[in-house]
Amino acid sequence: MPADLSLSLGAWHPELALSVGAMATLLCGVFIRRPFVPKLVAWLSLLWAAVGLHAATSPAAPFFGLITLDAISLVFRWIALGVVAIVALMVGSSRDVDSQWTAEYLSLLLLLGVGLMLMAEANHLLMAYLAMELVSLSSYVLVGLARDIRSSEASLKYILFGALSSGIMLFGMSLLYGLTQDLSFSGIATAIAGLPPSALGAVGMAAALMLAGVAYKISMVPFHMWTPDVYEGAPIPVTALLSVGPKAAGLALLLRLSGLFGPIWGPMSTALLVLTAITMTLGNLVALAQTNVKRLLAYSTIGQVGYILIGITVKSSAGTAAILIYLIAYLFMNLGAFACVVAVWNQTRDESLEAFRGLARRAPALAFCLTVFLLSLAGIPPLVGFLGKFFLFGSAIEAQRTGLAIAGILNSAIALYYYVNIVRLMYLHPSSTTEPVRAPLSLRLAVGVCAAGTILLGIFPSGLLAWIASVV
């Protein structure tokens, strides 16, 4: 094996672990009729990947410069690994997932984790596109794997919108390649800086088309239309995965792409600012009218993406740090909320908000944890969601985008209404049944880990802030 390839594979240890684990999990599901074996293989793969992350940065660009393993990509790799691990706990405990497909769910989940990491590491247009397609194709299958009418319809809608966005993004990439004669991010940035002013309009068109492709992945307005329908039709663990994993990876890719278009960043920044404000406002306003908890959390996700886009818009080190802090916070509080939804659905088979009536009496610990997650999503101190919003809005004020910070604060107040409405149903309204809600051990573990992260990182943020400061 060539020395360069050997070094590249060594630096790419976590992704290799997940790739091998995905294949082994799938084969175990086919040839070994013991359901715990695929789960064991999947967890060993995650453990192998986690052990390799301690030395997963590299000053060189592995695989001939196709990816970059810098400190920022390391943060996103940890986020991807955390998402996969928590969702794996949900897959093993959700009655929304057919047990005969557990191996398939877990293997696709591991492959999707590889795609999430690659999106954050991409240093080349070809690698960025391949990573997005790996995430997209895995997501399409996961959404439709339940094989009922709702899941099939959701998967079809997801595929149709995804194919359109992929085509748009590919057209933008081909236009950019025609202008710069380069596919590497560093080469493109250098070429754009040397282009004559007459060519910057074409560069702006290419940038807009590529932004559209990434905007679909992160559910940014006006490319959000698929989100509520797909979230409602997918199994709840898959909905949880889509709400965090692809969003974080898409924002990581957008963060890297934003560094390519220096000469045209002014007009792009203005357009992105407007779309950011519209995204958070539309997501929160439409969420007010939802009665299905999965659709409510879908529109909540759109609003949350609007907050995170503030960090992209300001294009500063403070904005980058705020994005990383908020995504870590979002990992715990949003996946925790979905884990609580899994527990309630397992007991009631009901996705409406009415299913949460009287939950504080039927499952006091679960109701408390869900309250913590919802208040954190709303940005209530001292929870970690408040910490993330504080830095996001602070980065906007520092960049003299005060109007954007005010929009974020107003939208947080709107979001507080529909989050607290669920808390009201849990604590102030009686339930039609007194049957307690019992969650399996793996689901209790997922809720507990997310609750601990949401509370402790908010009360004791110094370790998180020091890590992010060293990265940025």
Sequence and secondary structure as in RCSB ss.txt:
>XXXX:A:sequence
MPADLSLSLGAWHPELALSVGAMATLLCGVFIRRPFVPKLVAWLSLLWAAVGLHAATSPAAPFFGLITLDAISLV
FRWIALGVVAIVALMVGSSRDVDSQWTAEYLSLLLLLGVGLMLMAEANHLLMAYLAMELVSLSSYVLVGLARDIR
SSEASLKYILFGALSSGIMLFGMSLLYGLTQDLSFSGIATAIAGLPPSALGAVGMAAALMLAGVAYKISMVPFHM
WTPDVYEGAPIPVTALLSVGPKAAGLALLLRLSGLFGPIWGPMSTALLVLTAITMTLGNLVALAQTNVKRLLAYS
TIGQVGYILIGITVKSSAGTAAILIYLIAYLFMNLGAFACVVAVWNQTRDESLEAFRGLARRAPALAFCLTVFLL
SLAGIPPLVGFLGKFFLFGSAIEAQRTGLAIAGILNSAIALYYYVNIVRLMYLHPSSTTEPVRAPLSLRLAVGVC
AAGTILLGIFPSGLLAWIASVV
>XXXX:A:secstr
  HHHHHHHHHTHHHHHHHHHHHHHHHHHHH   THHHHHHHHHHHHHHHHHGGG   SS HHHHTB   HHHHH
HHHHHHHHHHHHHHHHHH TTS GGGHHHHHHHHHHHHHHHHHHHHB BHHHHHHHHHHHHHHHHHHHHTT SHH
HHHHHHHHHHHHHHHHHHHHHHHHHHHHHHS  BHHHHHHHHHTS GGGHHHHHHHHHHHHHHHHHHHT TTS T
HHHHHHHHS HHHHHHHHHHHHHHHHHHHHHHTTS GGGHHHHHHHHHHHHHHHHHHHHHHHTT  BHHHHHHHH
HHHHHHHHHHHHHHTSHHHHHHHHHHHHHHHHHHHHHHHHHHHHHHHH   BGGGGTTHHHH HHHHHHHHHHHH
HHHT TTSHHHHHHHHHHHHHHHTT HHHHHHHHHHHHHHHHHHHHHHHHHHHS  S        HHHHHHHHHH
HHHHHHHHHS HHHHHHHHHH 
